[in-house]
Amino acid sequence: MARIQASDSLIPRQVFEVPPAEPNNSTAETGSQGSGVKLKKQISLLDGVAIIVGVIVGSGIFVSPKGVLRYSGSIGQSLIVWVLCGVLSMVGALCYAELGTMIPKSGGDYAYIGAAFGPLPAFLYLWVALLILVPTGNAITALTFAQYLLKPFWPSCEAPIEAVQLLAAAMICVLTVINCYNVKWVTRVTDIFTGTKVVALLVIVGAGVWWLFGGNTELWEQPFSGGLHSPGFISLAFYSGLFSYSGWNYLNFVTEELKDPYRNLPKAICISMPVVTIIYMITNIAYFSVLSPDEILSSDAVAVTFGDKMLGYFAWIMPFAVACSTFGSLNGAIFASSRLFFVGARNGHLPAAISLINVNCLTPVPSLIFLGVVTVLLLFIKDTYVLINYVSYVEALFTLISVSGLLWLRYKQPKTERPIRVSLVLPVIYLIVCLFLVISSCFQSPFEVGVGTIIILSGIPVYYLTIHNPVKWLADTSQAINLWCSKFFICMPNQEKFD
């Protein structure tokens, strides 16, 4: 089996000895010699579907579907973009299904890039994810949750920023505790809030259908009027659409905790992606039936504007739905993304303390707390929202590299067992589209692309100074932190081995 090379480790794997822990119940999984613990496989097929749907359907479809409309120019072309983004995400997800069953390790893109191209490119992905992608995305989701939960208390103005920040921080702390304590709790929260947000979207769809059946079809008389057809605008429309579908690869981050991953990973993808695409399609039809393009483009939260126009006294449902949606989405994102840093530390690309597992709960507690602390700190940075503008192209770039890795591994390791083997047409199509998006973004948003590239390249000196040839005092400090965390959080090293 392909594996990430971990020879450039920051510190030795075992820097302390811990006596074997007594399992607190029948679910504990420890090494036969008490030498370590491993993550327990607790995620079922239903949980996997809920994670994908729950993470994808965040605040985007409720708050800002106007991005696709702005760069499409017409509602007809906008709907085509939404469908094609769903199809493209499905193609990407199927490619990741092959990678995920061929390399059944948690970590997603990090694991696949490392297996195909080595430790440095994998570290650069981890570096960008650590610095910007994951904590910034989580912080913005938490802020969105707080803003819409507080909306009924400040109906005519914005809620005080201090109240928003404190509520967002409290939300992150609560979800971090849930994730630390029990994976089953995490999946239950995900299942419940995924169902809640789907019901809220069905309310929008139902209201839109009622409006259309009432004979209000004037907005559909010229659906393609005003369409924008230049490659630059098309690429920006796809960026906006794909952003709303982002999260389809999150189940690959937790492959080691998925029951029967060879069967359930592709099934979860094949169930969830068409469901999300259909929900997005019919929700946008409802929006376009009730709200004019000008109303959508001028709205800060399209679902709230829709609710104000259609739901009367029940308009409060939409801010509440946005809050529920972001709560469930952040819960799934914390669960999945913490495994990324856990795997990175296990491979020596982050301090080894982050790869420790609590012996009682069998969760990566240090990784979750590390992610939670970084996310809370970002809540209080004035320009948090600006940071996310620099990495849209970076996400597309690393997805392109991951899918390139699939083709490279087909050539480099043709005899490696692949429980799922997709047609070569799919990764080639996905590669061409991603390449088009990355290149076009260089012309449309050169400043953002430049900043994103600088962030990526800044990881190269960090890699050589801290991992490839680490200084002694840094290694000693990391060992001391590792020992302290193992005692304070009652943790042991991960036992999982891959051949």
N, C-alpha and C positions, 0 to 999 in steps of 0.2 A: 504494500500500500504506500502511496506517496506520503511524504511527511515533510514538515517544515524543519529545516536544519536549525538546531538550537545551540550550536557549538559556541556562538558568540554570546554566551550568557553573561548577564551582568554579575551574578553571584552564583555560587554552587547551589545545586538543587537542595541538598540536605545540610543545613547549617545548625541544626539543633536536634535534640532527641526528646520525644514526648512519649510517656508511657501509654500503652494501649488504652483506649477509652472504652468504658462499658456502654454498649448500645442501650439507649434509653427506651427503645421499643423495637418491634420487629422490622421496622423500615430502615434501620440504620445499615449502612454499607461501609465496612472498613476493610482494610487489607488483611489478608490472612495472618500476617505477622504484626499487625498493628502499625504498619509503617506509613499508613496514609489513609485517606478517605477519598471517595469519588462522588460525583453528582448522581443523584438517583433518577432513574427514568420514570417520570410521573406524568408526562404530557401525552394525553390521548389524541386521537384524530380530531375529535370535537374541539379540544383545547387548542390544537394547532390551527384549525380553521378560525377559531375565535381570536387567536393572537394575530393572525394575518389581517383579518377583517378589522379587528379592533385597532391595530396600529395604523393601517391605511386610512380608515375612515376617522380621521381626527377632526380638527377644526376647519380644514380646508374647504370641504364641500358646503359647510354651513356659513363660513365667513367670506371666503374670497374666490369663488368661481369666476369672478369678473376678469381675472388675469387672462384666461383663455379667450373670453369675448373681446377684450381690448385688442389683442393681437390678431384675432381672427377677423374681426370687423363685422361679422354677421352671425345670427343665431344658427343658421344652417351649417355654415362652415365650422362654427364652434362645436356643434354636436358631432360632426365628423372627427374633429380633433380629439374629443373626449373618447369616442369609440376606438380610434386608432391608438391612443395612449394606453387604453386598456388592453388592446391586442398586443401592443409592443411590450407592456409589462408582463403579460402572460408568456410571451416568447422568452423574455429574460428570466422569468421565474422557472420555466421548463429547463433552460440552460443551467440554472442554479440547482435544479433538482438532480441533474446528472452529476454536477460537481459535489453536491451534498451527499449523494449516495456513494460516490467514488472516494471521497475524503470525508468520512463520517465523524468529523470533529466540529465542535462549536467554534464560533469565531467568524463564520461567513466569509466575506471577501478577504479578510486577513489570512485565513487559513488557505484559501484557494490561490491567492497571489503568492504566498510563501511557497506553496507546493510547486507552483509553476515557474516562478522567477527568482526564488531565493529570499533570504532574510531582509535585505535592504529595502526592496520595494514593499514587502509586507510591513516593515517598520514604518515606512513613510505613510502608508494608509493608516496605521495605528496612530501615528503622530497627528495627522490631520483630524482623525476621529476624536482623539483625546483633547486636542487644542480647541477645535471649533465644532465639528459636526454634531457629536452626541450631546455634550452638555449644553451647547447653545440651543439646539433644537428642543431639548427637554425644558430648558429655562423658558423659552418662548411659549411652549405648550402650557406650562404652569401659569405664566402670566395671563395667557388667554383665558384659562379656566377661572382665575381669580377675577378678571375684568367682567366676565359674563355672569358669574355667580353674584357679584356685587351690583350688577346692573339694576335690579329692581329697587335697591336702596338709594340709588342716584339716577333716577330715570331720565332726568333732563340735562345731565352733565356727566363728565367723566368722574369715576371714583378716585379719591385721593391716591396718589402713587404709593404712599407708604402703606395704606391698607391693602392695595393690590400686591405689593411685594411681600408683606407679612403673610397674607393668606396663601400666596404661591409657595412661600418657604414652608409653611405648615403642611401644605399638600405634599410637597416633596418628602418631608420628614415622615409623614404618615405612610406614604407608599414605600419608602425605603425600609421602614420597620416591617411592613407586611412582607416585602420581598425577602428580608433577612430571616423572618420567622418560619415561613412555610410556603413551599411552592404551590401546594394545593389552594391556599388562600389566594395566591396570585391568580391562578387559573379561574377560580370562582369569581373574583372581582372582574377579570377580563370577560368571562362568559356573560355576567350580568350586565355590564355596561355596554358590551357589544350589542346585546339584545335591545338595550334602552335606546341606543343611537339609531339602530335600524328601525325601531318603532317610530322614532321622531321623524326620520326621513320618509317613512310611509305616511305619516300625517301630512307632510308637505305634498307628497304625491297624491294623496286622496283629495286634498284641497284643490290641487291643480286640475285633477280630473273633473271634480265638481264644477270648477270654473269653466273648463272647456265644454262640458256638456250643457252648460247654461248658454252656449252660443257665443262665447267670447273668444273668437278665433282671429280677431283683426291683426294680432301681432305675428301671425303665421302667413299673412298674405304674400309677403316677399321675403322669405327666410334667408336668401343669399344676397340680398341687397347690401352693398357696402363692403363686401368681402375684400380682405387684404391678401395678396398672392405672392408678394416678394419673399424670397428664401429667408431673409432676416426675420420678418414678422412671423412666418410659419414656424421657424425654429423657436422663437420666443413663446409662441402659443403652445408648442409642444413642451417647452420647459415648464410652463405654468401647469399644464395638464399632468405631466409626469410627476411634478412635485406633489400633487394631490394623490397620486398613486404610490408615492414613496412609502416604503415599509414592507413591500412584498417579499423582501429577502430576509426579514427579521427572524423567521423560523429557522433559517440556516444558522443563525447565531447560537441556537440552543439545541443543535442536533443531538448532542450527547444525552440530553434529558428527554428526548422524544422516544416514546415506545415504538418499537419496530420501525426505525426511520426509513428503511429501504421501501417499506410499503406506505407508511403514513405521510412522509414528506411530500412525495409527488401527489398523493391523493388530496392532501390539504391544499396544495397549490391549485390543483385542477378544480376543486370545489370553490375555493374562496375567490379566485380572480374573476371568473365569470359572474359570481354574485356581486362583487364590488362594481364591476363594469356596468351591469344591468341597473344597480341601484343608482350609480352616478348618472347614467343616461336618463332614466325616468325622472330623477330629481331635477336635473337641468331642464327637461321638457316642462316640468311644473313651474320652475322659475320663469322660463321664457314665455309661458302662457299667461302669467299674472303680471309680471314686471316688464316694463319696456327696457330696451338696451340702455337708455340714459339713466333710468332708475337703478339698474344693476351697477353701472359704472360709477355712479355717485354714492353708492351705499358702502359703508364700512363693514357691514355684516348683512349679507344678502338674505339669510334665513330670518333674521330679526325684522328686516324691512318687509319680507314676505308675510311674517306672522302679524305685523302691525296692520297690514292691508286685509288679511284673510281670516284671522282667528279672533278678532274682537277682544272680548274679555280674557280669552285664553292665550293672548299674545305672549304672556310670560313663559309659555312652554318653550319658545325658541331659545331665549337666553339660557334657560335651564338645560335644554337639550345640548347646546354648545358646551356648557360646563360639564355635563355628563360625558359627552363625547371626548373632550380633552382629558378628563380624569381617566377614563378607560384606556385612551391612547397612550398617555404618559405611563400608566401602570405597565402596559406591555412593553413600552420602549425601555423603561428602567430594567425590567426583567431581562430583556434580550441583550441590551447594550452592555450591561454589567458583565455578561459572559464574554464579550469581546475583550475587555480589559483583563479579565481573569485568564483567558487563553493567552493573551499577549504576555502577561507576567509568567505564566507557566512555561513559555518558550524563551524566557530570559530577556524579553524586550521591554519590560517594566519591572520595578522592584518586586522581588519574589513574594513579599507580604501580600500583594494583591491576589496571588494565586492560592492563598490558603482557604480551606473549607472548614466551617464550623462543624464539630464532631456530633453535635446534637441535632441541629436543623438540616445539615447537609446542604448548606447554601454558601456561596462565596461572600461571606459577610464583609471582609475588608474591601473587596471590590465594590460592593454596593454602597458602603459608607464613603469610600473615596469618590465615587461618582456623585453621590448625593451632596457631599461638601462642595465639590467643584461647581455643581449646578446651582446650589444656593448662592455661592459667591457671585456667579454671573447674573443673578437676579438684580443685584444692586449696582451693576455697571451701567452707566447711562446709555451707552451705545450698543447694548446687547443685540437689538434688532438689526443694526447695521452689519454685524459680523456675518449673519447668515447670507447676506447678499454676495459675499466673496466666494462662497463655496458651492453654489449650484453647479457650476461647471466642473468643480473638483469631484463632486459625486458622480457626475456623468463620466468623467475621465477614469476614475477607479472602477466603475462598473464596466467600462470598455476594456480595461486591463484584465479584469476577472474573466470576462467572456473570451478575451484573447487567450487567457490561460487555458480555457477548455480546449481550444483548437491546438495550442502548443502541446498540451498533455496528450491529445490524440496522436500527435506526431512523435512525441518524445517517449511516451509509455503506451504503445498500442496494445500491449497484452495485459495491462492492468484491468482487473475486474471492474466492470461498470454495470451495476444492477439496472440502471436506466441509461439508454444511449439514444439521444435525440438525433434527428436528421441534421446533417451538416448545414442544411439550408437555414435552419433557425438561428444558430449562432452567427452565421455569415450575415443574414439580414439584420440582426440586432447590432452587429459590429458596424455595419455600414451606416445605420441610423444614428448610433452613438457618435460615430466619427463625424457625421454631418453636423450634429448638435454641438460637439466640442469645437469644431473648426468655425462654424458660424458664430458661436459665442465670442470667439476671438475678435471678430469684426464688429459685432453688435455691442459688446460690453468689454472693451479692451482693458479698462482700468480694473474692473472686478477680476478679470482673468489674470491680469498681472499680479494683483495682490494674492489671489489664490495660489498662483505658481510660486510666489515668494514663500508663502506659508509651507508649501510642500518641500521646497528646496532647503528651507531652514532646518528640516529634520536630518539632513545628511551630516552636518558637523555634530549634531547631537548624537547620532548613531555611532559615529567613530569615537567620540569622546567618552561615551557612557557605556557602550556595548561592545564594540569591536576591540577597543583597547582601553578599558576603563581605568581611571586613576584609583589608587589604592584606598584613599580616604573615602571615596564614594562607595566602593564595594563594602568597606567596613561599616559605614553608616547604614547601608541597605541591610546588611546582616543584623545589625542591632535593632533596626525597625522590624525586621522579619521576626526576630525572637520575641520582641515586646508584643507584637500583634498576636503571635501564636498563643501567648499566655493570657493576654487581656481578653481576646475574643474566643478563647478556647478552640483554637483551630489547629489543623494539621495540614501538611502538604498534600497536594492532589496525587492520587495513586495511579490515575489513568495512564495506560501505556498504549502506544500505537505502533504498529509494525508497517 
